[in-house]
Amino acid sequence: MKKLIGRCWSWFSGLPLRTKVSLAFAVSMSLVVLVNLYMYMSINRMVDTLDTIYDSNISLSTLSDTLDSVQDSIYEYLTAKGSDTLEGYYRNVQDYQRCIESLNDRPSDSPMLLAEKNIRTMSQEYLALAEEAVTAKRGRDIEQYKASYDQATRLYGYIADTIESLNDQQFRVNSESYALLLQSLGSVELLSLVLLVLAILLNFLLLLFFVGAMTRPLTLLTQRADQVSQGNLNVELLPAQGSDEFAVVARAFNQMVVSLNDNIRQIKAQMEGEKRLVEERLLMETHLKEAELRSLQAQINPHFLYNTLNAGAQLAMLEGAEDTCLFIENLADFFRYNVKKVGELSTLEEELRQVENYLYVINVRFSGEIHFARTGLPVVPQLTLPGLVLQPLVENAVEHGLREVEWEKRVSIDVARGEEGYLISVIDNGTGMDPAVARRILSGAPEEEPADGHTSVGLRNVLARLRLFYGREDVMTITSNDPEQGTTVRICLPFEKEEDHV
């Protein structure tokens, strides 16, 4: 038994605080509820018994009233002979028959049960005589219905007297039972009151026990915390068995005391570390200034490149090399646009102009083999889009689709208006793209190492920037089914991002 109690206490100690409080409340309330439920059921059972004591007297009174109604309806019919009185007679007879069906019809040694059997027997004979009188009246047999009515009336008197006598006997018996039940009800009420008081006392003791068991660790914690607040860090550590909130707080308090002792020993080392941190911060500030100087120097380099290319173009013009001058000017515009539009917005017209600059420069390398055309809408829509979108797509078409082909190399840009936005298509007649590679690019899957060394970094970069800018996934499609029919990369510029619908 002690082991069982010890296991139960260990189980209770390990419960969370909320569970302990809930369990204590549930046990105490269950005790009170059980006592009140017992009281309610006992008193309710006694009251139900009291309510049924006089049911027999009520039944006999109803039987007597119904018998009087039958007798009155017989008399009314015999004297008036109307259809309404006949109907009332039959209705009263049915009511009376239902009443006598509840009476005893078996032999018995009990005087009251024997009286019920006599009433039932006489009632059946009475109803038979009443029916004879009614039948004779309807047949105009005056002597017969008078004789039957007289016999029924005499029998009616015997039955009424017997019912009254039985009712008196039953009333005396029921009165004695009622007095006994009232006495028993008083005893039950007293017993219930005693049980309720005992339950309240027991409930109070249980609550004191539960509250004491739950607050004892808190009292110890308060005492230890007060000692620590006075500067005594050599206090005895708290017991921290179990897994409830108090045990967790006790372990945290113990760890805090240990940590405070460790921290005091480490103060000198921390001060030396802070000194080193100050030195490192000064060194970092020096490096930061150097990085700022390098950043300013990096901003000078693009301007130096533009100025150098412009000087080369002027020199070529002075020497009469017009093609070289035009090439250098286009190359300078190309580099200027690339540097300027990194991370900035551009317009569709600027993007198309950049494509033309790129193709002019690249055609120098390809000896003018790449033919470019723009189709679709005759007027360029005033659209805003991320910078450097079309040129990487054209560059991808040239480098991966047209570089090695032996037939005529063609690149075209088609501008069309769709249902949800403008459709810009970059079309080439090169070697085409493997559909698996196209699906991998559009899904954002990591790029595999290509066998020919060509990558799709530019295409992936354009796709990522368009998705980020428009906030949707369906901004690009890649169509390339036949290896010798080239590739079509189509981007969709939604209407909500355009500056002016045209």
C-alpha positions as CSV (number, residue, x, y, z in Angstrom):
1,M,0.0,0.0,0.0
2,K,2.8,2.4,0.9
3,K,4.5,1.7,-2.5
4,L,1.3,2.4,-4.3
5,I,0.9,5.7,-2.4
6,G,4.5,6.6,-3.2
7,R,4.0,5.9,-6.9
8,C,0.9,8.0,-7.0
9,W,2.7,10.8,-5.2
10,S,5.6,10.6,-7.6
11,W,3.2,10.7,-10.5
12,F,1.4,13.7,-9.1
13,S,4.6,15.6,-8.4
14,G,5.7,15.2,-12.0
15,L,2.5,16.7,-13.4
16,P,2.6,20.3,-14.7
17,L,1.2,23.0,-12.4
18,R,-1.9,23.6,-14.5
19,T,-2.7,19.9,-14.4
20,K,-2.2,19.7,-10.7
21,V,-4.6,22.6,-10.1
22,S,-7.1,21.2,-12.5
23,L,-6.8,17.8,-10.9
24,A,-7.3,19.2,-7.4
25,F,-10.3,21.2,-8.5
26,A,-11.7,18.2,-10.4
27,V,-11.4,15.9,-7.3
28,S,-12.9,18.4,-4.9
29,M,-15.8,19.3,-7.2
30,S,-16.4,15.6,-8.1
31,L,-16.8,14.9,-4.4
32,V,-19.3,17.7,-3.9
33,V,-21.2,16.7,-7.1
34,L,-21.4,13.1,-6.0
35,V,-22.9,14.0,-2.6
36,N,-25.3,16.4,-4.2
37,L,-26.3,13.9,-6.8
38,Y,-27.0,11.3,-4.1
39,M,-29.0,13.8,-2.1
40,Y,-31.0,14.8,-5.2
41,M,-31.7,11.2,-6.2
42,S,-32.8,10.1,-2.7
43,I,-35.1,13.1,-2.2
44,N,-36.5,12.9,-5.7
45,R,-37.3,9.2,-5.2
46,M,-39.1,9.9,-1.9
47,V,-41.0,12.8,-3.5
48,D,-42.1,10.5,-6.4
49,T,-43.3,7.9,-3.9
50,L,-45.3,10.6,-2.0
51,D,-46.9,11.7,-5.3
52,T,-48.1,8.2,-6.0
53,I,-49.5,7.4,-2.6
54,Y,-53.0,8.9,-3.2
55,D,-53.2,7.7,-6.9
56,S,-55.4,4.9,-5.8
57,N,-57.9,7.3,-4.1
58,I,-57.9,9.5,-7.2
59,S,-58.6,6.5,-9.4
60,L,-61.5,5.4,-7.2
61,S,-62.9,8.9,-7.2
62,T,-62.7,9.0,-11.0
63,L,-64.4,5.6,-11.1
64,S,-67.2,6.9,-8.9
65,D,-67.7,10.1,-11.0
66,T,-67.7,8.1,-14.3
67,L,-70.3,5.7,-12.8
68,D,-72.5,8.7,-11.9
69,S,-72.2,10.0,-15.5
70,V,-73.3,6.6,-16.9
71,Q,-76.3,6.5,-14.6
72,D,-77.3,10.1,-15.4
73,S,-76.9,9.5,-19.2
74,I,-79.2,6.4,-18.9
75,Y,-81.8,8.4,-17.2
76,E,-81.6,11.3,-19.7
77,Y,-82.0,8.9,-22.6
78,L,-84.9,7.0,-21.1
79,T,-86.7,10.3,-20.4
80,A,-85.7,12.3,-23.5
81,K,-84.7,9.7,-26.1
82,G,-82.5,12.0,-28.2
83,S,-79.6,11.1,-30.4
84,D,-77.3,13.4,-28.4
85,T,-78.2,11.7,-25.1
86,L,-77.7,8.3,-26.6
87,E,-74.2,9.4,-27.9
88,G,-73.4,10.7,-24.5
89,Y,-74.5,7.4,-22.9
90,Y,-72.2,5.3,-25.1
91,R,-69.3,7.7,-24.5
92,N,-69.7,7.5,-20.7
93,V,-69.9,3.7,-21.0
94,Q,-66.6,3.5,-22.8
95,D,-65.0,5.8,-20.2
96,Y,-66.3,3.6,-17.4
97,Q,-65.1,0.4,-19.1
98,R,-61.6,1.8,-19.3
99,C,-61.8,2.7,-15.6
100,I,-62.8,-0.8,-14.4
101,E,-60.1,-2.5,-16.5
102,S,-57.5,-1.3,-14.0
103,L,-59.4,-3.1,-11.1
104,N,-58.4,-6.4,-9.8
105,D,-60.1,-9.4,-11.4
106,R,-58.5,-12.3,-9.6
107,P,-59.4,-14.0,-6.3
108,S,-57.4,-12.6,-3.3
109,D,-57.2,-12.7,0.5
110,S,-56.8,-8.9,0.7
111,P,-60.1,-7.2,1.5
112,M,-59.4,-4.3,-0.7
113,L,-58.4,-6.4,-3.7
114,L,-61.5,-8.5,-3.1
115,A,-63.6,-5.4,-3.1
116,E,-62.1,-4.3,-6.4
117,K,-63.0,-7.7,-7.9
118,N,-66.6,-7.3,-6.6
119,I,-66.8,-3.8,-8.1
120,R,-65.5,-5.0,-11.4
121,T,-68.0,-8.0,-11.5
122,M,-71.0,-5.8,-10.5
123,S,-70.0,-3.1,-13.0
124,Q,-70.1,-5.6,-15.8
125,E,-73.5,-6.8,-14.8
126,Y,-74.6,-3.1,-14.3
127,L,-73.5,-2.2,-17.9
128,A,-75.4,-5.2,-19.2
129,L,-78.6,-4.2,-17.5
130,A,-78.1,-0.6,-18.7
131,E,-77.7,-1.8,-22.3
132,E,-80.9,-3.9,-22.0
133,A,-82.8,-0.8,-20.8
134,V,-81.5,1.3,-23.7
135,T,-82.3,-1.4,-26.2
136,A,-85.8,-1.9,-24.8
137,K,-86.4,1.9,-24.9
138,R,-85.3,2.0,-28.6
139,G,-87.7,-0.9,-29.2
140,R,-90.5,0.9,-27.4
141,D,-90.8,-2.0,-24.9
142,I,-91.8,0.1,-21.9
143,E,-92.2,-2.7,-19.3
144,Q,-88.9,-4.2,-20.2
145,Y,-86.8,-1.0,-20.1
146,K,-88.4,0.0,-16.8
147,A,-87.6,-3.3,-15.2
148,S,-84.0,-3.3,-16.6
149,Y,-83.6,0.3,-15.4
150,D,-84.8,-0.4,-11.9
151,Q,-82.4,-3.4,-11.6
152,A,-79.6,-1.3,-13.0
153,T,-80.4,1.5,-10.5
154,R,-80.3,-0.9,-7.5
155,L,-77.0,-2.3,-8.7
156,Y,-75.7,1.2,-9.3
157,G,-76.3,1.9,-5.6
158,Y,-74.5,-1.2,-4.5
159,I,-71.5,-0.4,-6.7
160,A,-71.4,3.3,-5.5
161,D,-71.5,2.2,-1.9
162,T,-68.7,-0.4,-2.4
163,I,-66.5,2.2,-4.2
164,E,-67.0,4.7,-1.4
165,S,-66.2,2.1,1.3
166,L,-63.1,1.0,-0.6
167,N,-62.0,4.6,-1.1
168,D,-62.3,5.2,2.6
169,Q,-60.2,2.1,3.5
170,Q,-57.6,3.0,0.8
171,F,-57.5,6.6,2.2
172,R,-56.7,5.4,5.7
173,V,-54.0,3.1,4.5
174,N,-52.5,5.7,2.2
175,S,-52.5,8.3,5.0
176,E,-50.5,5.9,7.2
177,S,-48.0,5.4,4.4
178,Y,-47.8,9.1,3.8
179,A,-46.9,9.8,7.4
180,L,-44.2,7.1,7.3
181,L,-42.8,8.5,4.0
182,L,-42.7,12.0,5.4
183,Q,-40.8,10.7,8.4
184,S,-38.4,8.9,6.1
185,L,-38.0,12.0,3.9
186,G,-37.0,14.0,7.0
187,S,-34.4,11.4,7.9
188,V,-33.0,11.4,4.3
189,E,-32.8,15.2,4.4
190,L,-30.9,15.1,7.7
191,L,-28.5,12.4,6.3
192,S,-27.9,14.4,3.2
193,L,-27.1,17.5,5.2
194,V,-24.6,15.6,7.3
195,L,-23.0,14.1,4.1
196,L,-22.8,17.5,2.5
197,V,-21.0,19.0,5.6
198,L,-18.6,16.1,5.7
199,A,-18.0,16.5,1.9
200,I,-17.2,20.2,2.4
201,L,-14.8,19.4,5.2
202,L,-13.1,16.7,3.2
203,N,-13.0,19.0,0.2
204,F,-11.3,21.7,2.3
205,L,-8.7,19.2,3.6
206,L,-8.0,18.0,0.1
207,L,-7.5,21.5,-1.1
208,L,-5.2,22.3,1.8
209,F,-3.2,19.2,1.0
210,F,-2.9,20.0,-2.8
211,V,-2.2,23.7,-2.3
212,G,0.5,22.9,0.3
213,A,2.1,20.3,-2.0
214,M,2.1,22.8,-4.9
215,T,3.4,25.9,-3.0
216,R,6.0,24.2,-0.8
217,P,8.7,24.4,-3.6
218,L,7.7,28.0,-4.2
219,T,8.4,28.8,-0.5
220,L,11.8,27.2,-0.7
221,L,12.5,29.2,-3.9
222,T,11.5,32.4,-2.2
223,Q,13.9,31.8,0.7
224,R,16.8,30.9,-1.5
225,A,16.2,33.9,-3.8
226,D,16.1,36.3,-0.8
227,Q,19.6,34.9,0.3
228,V,21.0,35.4,-3.2
229,S,19.6,39.0,-3.3
230,Q,21.6,39.7,-0.2
231,G,24.8,38.6,-1.9
232,N,25.1,35.1,-0.6
233,L,25.9,33.0,-3.6
234,N,26.9,29.9,-1.6
235,V,23.3,28.9,-0.9
236,E,22.1,25.3,-0.9
237,L,20.7,24.4,-4.3
238,L,17.0,23.6,-4.5
239,P,15.7,20.1,-5.0
240,A,14.5,19.9,-8.6
241,Q,12.9,16.5,-9.0
242,G,10.0,16.1,-11.4
243,S,9.0,17.9,-14.5
244,D,6.5,20.5,-13.4
245,E,6.9,24.3,-13.6
246,F,8.4,24.5,-10.1
247,A,11.0,21.9,-10.9
248,V,11.9,23.8,-14.1
249,V,12.2,27.1,-12.2
250,A,14.2,25.4,-9.5
251,R,16.7,24.0,-12.1
252,A,16.8,27.4,-13.7
253,F,17.5,29.0,-10.3
254,N,20.3,26.5,-9.6
255,Q,21.8,27.1,-13.0
256,M,21.6,30.9,-12.3
257,V,23.5,30.6,-9.0
258,V,26.2,28.4,-10.7
259,S,26.4,30.9,-13.6
260,L,26.7,33.9,-11.3
261,N,29.7,32.2,-9.5
262,D,31.3,31.4,-12.9
263,N,30.6,35.0,-14.2
264,I,32.3,36.6,-11.2
265,R,35.5,34.5,-11.9
266,Q,35.3,35.6,-15.6
267,I,34.9,39.3,-15.1
268,K,38.7,40.1,-15.5
269,A,38.9,37.9,-18.6
270,Q,35.9,39.7,-20.1
271,M,37.4,43.1,-19.5
272,E,40.5,42.0,-21.4
273,G,38.3,40.7,-24.2
274,E,36.5,44.0,-24.4
275,K,39.8,45.7,-24.8
276,R,40.7,43.5,-27.7
277,L,37.2,44.1,-29.2
278,V,37.8,47.8,-29.1
279,E,41.1,47.3,-31.0
280,E,39.4,45.1,-33.5
281,R,36.6,47.6,-34.0
282,L,39.2,50.3,-34.8
283,L,40.8,48.0,-37.3
284,M,37.5,47.2,-38.9
285,E,36.7,51.0,-39.2
286,T,40.1,51.3,-41.0
287,H,39.2,48.5,-43.4
288,L,35.8,50.0,-44.0
289,K,37.3,53.3,-45.1
290,E,39.6,51.4,-47.4
291,A,36.6,49.6,-48.9
292,E,34.8,53.0,-49.4
293,L,37.9,54.3,-51.3
294,R,37.9,51.2,-53.5
295,S,34.2,51.7,-54.2
296,L,34.8,55.3,-55.3
297,Q,37.6,54.1,-57.5
298,A,35.3,51.4,-59.1
299,Q,32.9,54.2,-59.9
300,I,35.6,56.0,-61.9
301,N,36.5,52.9,-64.1
302,P,33.2,52.8,-66.2
303,H,33.5,56.5,-66.9
304,F,37.1,56.0,-68.0
305,L,35.9,53.2,-70.3
306,Y,33.2,55.4,-71.9
307,N,35.7,58.3,-72.3
308,T,38.3,56.0,-73.9
309,L,35.8,54.5,-76.4
310,N,34.6,58.0,-77.3
311,A,38.2,59.0,-77.9
312,G,38.8,56.0,-80.1
313,A,35.6,56.8,-82.1
314,Q,36.9,60.4,-82.6
315,L,40.3,59.1,-83.7
316,A,38.7,56.7,-86.2
317,M,36.6,59.5,-87.6
318,L,39.7,61.7,-88.0
319,E,41.4,58.9,-89.9
320,G,38.4,58.3,-92.1
321,A,37.5,54.9,-90.7
322,E,33.8,55.4,-90.6
323,D,32.9,51.8,-90.0
324,T,35.3,51.6,-87.1
325,C,33.9,54.8,-85.7
326,L,30.4,53.5,-85.9
327,F,31.4,50.2,-84.4
328,I,33.1,52.0,-81.4
329,E,30.1,54.3,-80.9
330,N,27.7,51.4,-80.8
331,L,30.0,49.5,-78.5
332,A,30.2,52.5,-76.1
333,D,26.4,52.8,-76.1
334,F,26.1,49.1,-75.4
335,F,28.4,49.2,-72.4
336,R,26.9,52.4,-71.1
337,Y,23.4,51.0,-71.2
338,N,24.5,47.7,-69.5
339,V,26.2,49.6,-66.7
340,K,23.4,52.2,-66.3
341,K,20.4,49.8,-66.3
342,V,21.8,47.2,-63.7
343,G,19.1,47.2,-61.0
344,E,17.0,49.9,-62.7
345,L,13.9,50.1,-64.8
346,S,13.8,50.6,-68.5
347,T,11.3,51.0,-71.3
348,L,10.5,48.6,-74.2
349,E,11.8,51.2,-76.7
350,E,15.2,51.4,-74.9
351,E,15.4,47.6,-74.7
352,L,14.8,47.3,-78.5
353,R,17.5,50.0,-79.2
354,Q,19.9,48.1,-77.0
355,V,19.2,44.9,-79.0
356,E,20.0,46.7,-82.2
357,N,23.3,48.0,-80.7
358,Y,24.2,44.5,-79.6
359,L,23.4,42.9,-83.0
360,Y,25.4,45.6,-84.8
361,V,28.4,44.9,-82.5
362,I,28.0,41.1,-82.7
363,N,27.6,41.2,-86.5
364,V,31.1,42.5,-86.8
365,R,32.2,39.2,-85.4
366,F,29.8,37.2,-87.6
367,S,30.5,39.3,-90.7
368,G,26.9,40.5,-91.0
369,E,25.4,37.0,-91.1
370,I,22.8,37.6,-88.5
371,H,19.6,39.2,-89.9
372,F,17.3,41.0,-87.5
373,A,13.7,42.0,-87.9
374,R,11.0,43.4,-85.7
375,T,7.4,42.4,-86.3
376,G,4.0,42.9,-84.7
377,L,2.6,46.2,-83.5
378,P,3.9,49.1,-85.7
379,V,4.1,51.5,-82.7
380,V,6.2,50.5,-79.7
381,P,4.0,50.5,-76.5
382,Q,5.1,52.7,-73.6
383,L,5.9,49.8,-71.3
384,T,8.1,49.8,-68.1
385,L,10.1,46.6,-67.4
386,P,13.3,45.6,-65.7
387,G,16.5,46.7,-67.4
388,L,18.5,44.2,-69.6
389,V,15.7,41.8,-70.4
390,L,15.6,41.5,-74.2
391,Q,19.4,41.7,-74.9
392,P,20.2,38.6,-72.8
393,L,17.4,36.7,-74.7
394,V,18.9,37.7,-78.1
395,E,22.4,37.0,-76.9
396,N,21.2,33.5,-75.8
397,A,19.7,32.9,-79.3
398,V,22.9,34.0,-81.0
399,E,25.3,32.1,-78.8
400,H,23.4,28.8,-78.3
401,G,21.1,28.7,-81.4
402,L,22.9,30.4,-84.3
403,R,26.6,30.1,-83.7
404,E,27.2,26.8,-85.4
405,V,24.4,26.7,-88.0
406,E,25.3,26.7,-91.7
407,W,22.0,28.1,-93.0
408,E,20.9,31.7,-93.0
409,K,20.9,33.1,-89.4
410,R,17.7,35.1,-88.5
411,V,16.6,36.7,-85.2
412,S,13.3,38.5,-84.9
413,I,11.4,40.3,-82.1
414,D,7.6,40.2,-82.3
415,V,5.5,42.6,-80.2
416,A,1.8,41.7,-79.8
417,R,-1.1,42.5,-77.5
418,G,-2.6,39.6,-75.6
419,E,-5.6,39.2,-73.3
420,E,-3.6,39.8,-70.1
421,G,-0.7,41.8,-71.4
422,Y,1.8,42.5,-74.2
423,L,3.6,39.4,-75.6
424,I,7.3,40.0,-76.6
425,S,8.7,37.1,-78.6
426,V,12.4,36.5,-79.4
427,I,12.5,34.1,-82.3
428,D,15.5,32.4,-83.9
429,N,15.9,29.7,-86.6
430,G,18.9,28.0,-84.9
431,T,19.5,24.5,-83.6
432,G,16.7,24.7,-81.0
433,M,16.6,23.8,-77.3
434,D,16.1,20.4,-75.7
435,P,12.5,20.5,-74.2
436,A,13.8,18.9,-71.0
437,V,16.3,21.8,-70.6
438,A,13.5,24.3,-71.2
439,R,11.3,22.7,-68.6
440,R,14.1,22.7,-66.1
441,I,14.8,26.4,-66.7
442,L,11.1,27.4,-66.3
443,S,10.7,25.2,-63.1
444,G,13.8,26.9,-61.5
445,A,15.6,23.6,-61.0
446,P,19.4,23.7,-60.6
447,E,21.3,23.8,-63.8
448,E,23.1,20.7,-64.8
449,E,26.6,20.8,-66.2
450,P,26.1,21.0,-70.0
451,A,28.2,18.7,-72.3
452,D,29.1,21.6,-74.7
453,G,30.0,24.0,-71.9
454,H,27.1,26.4,-72.7
455,T,25.0,27.5,-69.8
456,S,21.6,29.3,-69.5
457,V,22.6,31.7,-66.7
458,G,21.4,34.7,-68.7
459,L,18.0,33.2,-69.5
460,R,17.5,32.1,-65.8
461,N,18.5,35.6,-64.6
462,V,15.9,37.2,-66.9
463,L,13.2,34.8,-65.8
464,A,14.0,35.3,-62.1
465,R,13.9,39.1,-62.4
466,L,10.7,39.1,-64.4
467,R,9.0,36.9,-61.8
468,L,10.2,39.1,-59.0
469,F,9.1,42.3,-60.7
470,Y,5.6,41.2,-61.7
471,G,5.0,38.9,-58.8
472,R,3.7,36.0,-60.9
473,E,5.2,32.7,-62.3
474,D,3.7,32.7,-65.9
475,V,5.9,35.5,-67.3
476,M,7.9,33.3,-69.8
477,T,7.3,30.4,-72.1
478,I,10.0,28.5,-74.2
479,T,8.9,26.7,-77.4
480,S,11.4,24.5,-79.2
481,N,10.0,21.2,-80.6
482,D,12.2,20.7,-83.7
483,P,16.0,20.9,-83.4
484,E,16.2,22.6,-86.8
485,Q,13.2,25.0,-86.4
486,G,14.8,27.2,-83.8
487,T,13.5,28.5,-80.5
488,T,10.8,31.0,-79.4
489,V,11.1,32.7,-76.0
490,R,8.0,34.6,-75.2
491,I,7.6,36.9,-72.2
492,C,4.3,38.4,-71.0
493,L,4.3,42.0,-69.7
494,P,1.0,42.3,-67.7
495,F,-1.1,45.4,-68.2
496,E,-1.0,46.4,-64.5
497,K,2.7,47.2,-64.9
498,E,2.6,49.3,-68.1
499,E,2.7,53.0,-67.8
500,D,0.3,53.8,-70.6
501,H,-2.1,51.4,-72.4
502,V,-1.9,51.9,-76.1
